[in-house]
Amino acid sequence: MFHLYGPVDTTIDGVRIGPDTEKERRMVVPLLLTIRRPVSYLELSDWMWDGTPGSAPDDLGRYMGEFRLRLTRLGLRGALVNRDRVCRLNVDPDQVDLHCLSTLLTEVDQLDDVTAAARLRAVLALCEGEPLEGLSGHRIDSCRQMLLEERRRAEMTLIRVDFRLGRATHRVPDLMRLFHDRPEDTTVATLTMQALAKAGRQAEALGVYRRCCERVVELGMKVPPQMADLHGRILRDEPADRELETHR
C-alpha cells in the first residue's frame, strides 16, 4: 500500500519500507497522484526542488533507482517506467490510499447504506493523519489541500449515510469538529444542528446556528431556507428529525 495520508510511505502487510529521504518522498507524490499516466522529469524536479533548480538529472536518476529497488521489494518489478525523461508508475488504484478513497466515492451510491457505511469507515481509517506530513512547498501545499477536501467529502458522505441509518447523534463529535473547522459551511451546520437537537442539546444547536449566520453574513452570503426552517423548529421545540441534507 502506498500512502499519501500521513507521511508519504510504502507498506507491505502493514510493515513500513520507506521511502526514507525527503527528496524521494517528494518525487513519489506526483507519481502516486497520477498513477498510470506520464509525468515528465521537469514536473518531478519541480516537486522535488520546489521550483528551485538543482542538479536534477543526476539526482533524479539516483532517486529513481532507489524507488525502483523499493518497488522490487514489494513485488512490483517493472512498475516504474522511465523512458525519454518521462516516468509512469503502473500500480493498481487499490494500492494507493487516495485512489481507494476516490474510487469508493464514485461507487458509494450503488451500495446499500450498511455496506456503504462499513466501507467508508474502513477507507477513512486508511486515510488518517495529516496528508504529506513533514513536507512543504507550493505544489505540496496545494496537493495537501486537495487531499483534505477529498477526505472531508468522504466524511460528509459517511455522515449522511449514518443519518439515514439512524445514527445522527453518534456523529455529533465529528460534526462539531467539521463545523469548527469551517463554520460557514451551511450543510455541515445544518446537520450539526439536527444531530444536537436530536440528542437533546437544543441550546448548542442554536449556538451553531448563530455562529454560522455570523460567518455567512461576514462573507456576504445568505442563510439557506432549510437551515432557517430547522432553526425555527428547534425554537418551537418541534421534532428535528425530518430528513435534512441526507440525500445521496
N, C-alpha and C positions, 0 to 999 in steps of 0.2 A: 504494500500500500504506500502510495506517495501522498505526503501531507503538505497542504498549503495553510491549513488552520493550525495555530500553534507554531512552533519552529518549523521551518522548511526541512522536511526529513523524509527518510525512507525506512520502512519497517518490513520485516518478514516474520509472520506469526507473532507480531507484537514486539519483536526484538529490534532495537534501533541499529541501523547500519550506516547512518550518515545521510547527507554529506557533512563534512566536518569543518570546512572553511567557509567564510562569508562569501567569497567570490563564487565558489561553486554553488552555494545556495542561491545567489543572485542569478546565476546562469540557468539554473534548473527551473526557476519560476516561469519564464515565458514559454519554455518547452512544455511544462505541465498545463499551462493555461490553454495552449493551442495544440494539444496532442493530435498527431497525425497530419498536422499542417506545417508548411515550411516556415522557418524563422531564419532570417539572414544573420550573418556574422555581425553586421553593422548594428542590428537591433539587439543582439545578445550583448555586444560591447556596451551599448547604451545602458542596458540593465545593470551590467556588472560594474561599470565605472561611473554611472550616474551622469552621463554626458561629458565627463572629463576624459579626454584622450589618454590612453595608456598604451603599453606595449601589447595591444590587443591580440594581434595574430598569433604571436608565440605563446602568450599566456593562455589565450583561449584554447589553443590546441592542447596545452597541458591539462587544463581543467576538463576538456572533453575526454581526454584519455582516462582521467581518474573516474569520471562519471561512467564511462563505458565499462571499466572494470567493476564498478559497483553494480551496474546492471547485470553483468555476467554472474555475479554472486547471487543475484535474485532469480537467475534462470532466464534472463531476458537478453541473451546474447543476440546481437544484431538489431536490437530495438532502437538504438540511436543511429540514425542515418546522417552522415556528414559528407556532403559532396558539393564541390564548386562553391564553397563558402556559404552553403545553405544547410541547415540542420532540420531534422524532424524526429520527434520521439513517437515511436509506434507502440503505444500501450493501450490497453482497454480502458474505457471510461470508468468502469467499476474498480479500477486500481488507483484512482485519484479521488481524494475526498470531495473536492469541489464538484467534479463531474458526477459523482454519486448523488450529491445533493441536487444538482441541476436536473439530472435525468429523472429523479423521483418527482420533482415538482412538475415536470411535464406529464407524468403518468398518474398523479395522485387522484385526478378527477375520475379516473376509470376504476378506482378501488372503492370497496365498501369502507365505511368510516372506521371500523375496528381495525381492519388491516392497514388503512392509511395511517392511523394514529401510531400503531406499532412500528411501522417502517419509518415514519418521520422521527419518532423518538430515537430509533437506532442510528439514523444518519446524522441527526443533530448531536448525538453523543460522540460520533466520529469527528464532527466539525467543531469541537470545543476549542477555546483558547483564542488569544489574540492572533489574527491572521498575520503571517510573515513575521512572526515575533523576532525581535532583535535586528531587523533590517530597516533601513530608511532610504529616502531618496524620492525624486519626483515620480518616477514610474512605480516604485514600491508603494508610496503613499496612495496613489490613485488606485492601484490594484487592491490594496488593503480595504479601501472604502467600498469597492465593488464586492469583495468577499463578505464584508459586514452586511451589505444590503441583501445579498443572496441569502445569508443566514437569517436575517430579520424576516425576509419573505417566507422562509420555511417555518420560522417560529410562529408567524401570524397564521399560516396555513394550518399548523397543528392546533393552535388555539381555537380557530373556527371549528375544526373537527371535534375538539373536546367539548365545545359549546353544544354541538349537535348531539353529542353522547351524554349530555347532562353533567359535564364536569366543569362547569363555568367557575364555581367557587374555588376549585383546586388550582385554577390558573391565576388567582389574584396576585401572588408574589411576582410571577413573570410579567403580568400585565403592568404592575406598578413599576417594575424595572424599565420596561419599554416606554412607559409614559414619561417617567422622569428623564429618560434619555432624549425624548423628543415630544415635549408637551403640546406642540402644535399639531401633532398627528391626530386628527379628529376620529379616525377609525379606531385607533388604539384607545383614545379617551372614552369613546362610546362603549366599547367592550369592557373597559375597566370599570366604568360607572355601573354597567349592568351586573358585572360579577360582584362588585362590592355591595350593591343593593340586594342581590340575591343572598349574600352572606349576612345580611342584617346590618351592614355598615353604611347606612344612608348618609350620615354626616361626611364620611370620607368620600363617598360618591359625589356629593355636592361640591366638595373641595376640589375634586378632579375637574368638574365642570367649570368652576370659577377660574382655575389655573389655565385650563385650555382656552377658555374665552379670552382671558387677558392676552395670551400669546397670539391667538388668532387675530385679535384686533390690532396688536402691535404690527403684525405682518400685512395688515390691510385686507384680510380675508373675512369671510362670513361664516357664522356658526351653521352647520348643516341642520336642516329641519328635523332630521331623525334624532340628533343629539339633543336638540331643544325639546323635542317631544318626550324623550326619556327623562330629561331634567324635570319637566312638568309632572310626569307620573310619579317620580320619586318624591317630589314636594307634596303631592297629594296622597302619598303612601299607598299608591296603587302597585299591583304586581309589576315587576321589572323583567319578567321572564318571556315577554313577547320576543320572538326571534328578531335579532338585530345584527346585520352585517355578518351573518354566519353562512351566507351562500358560498357555494364553491367558487 
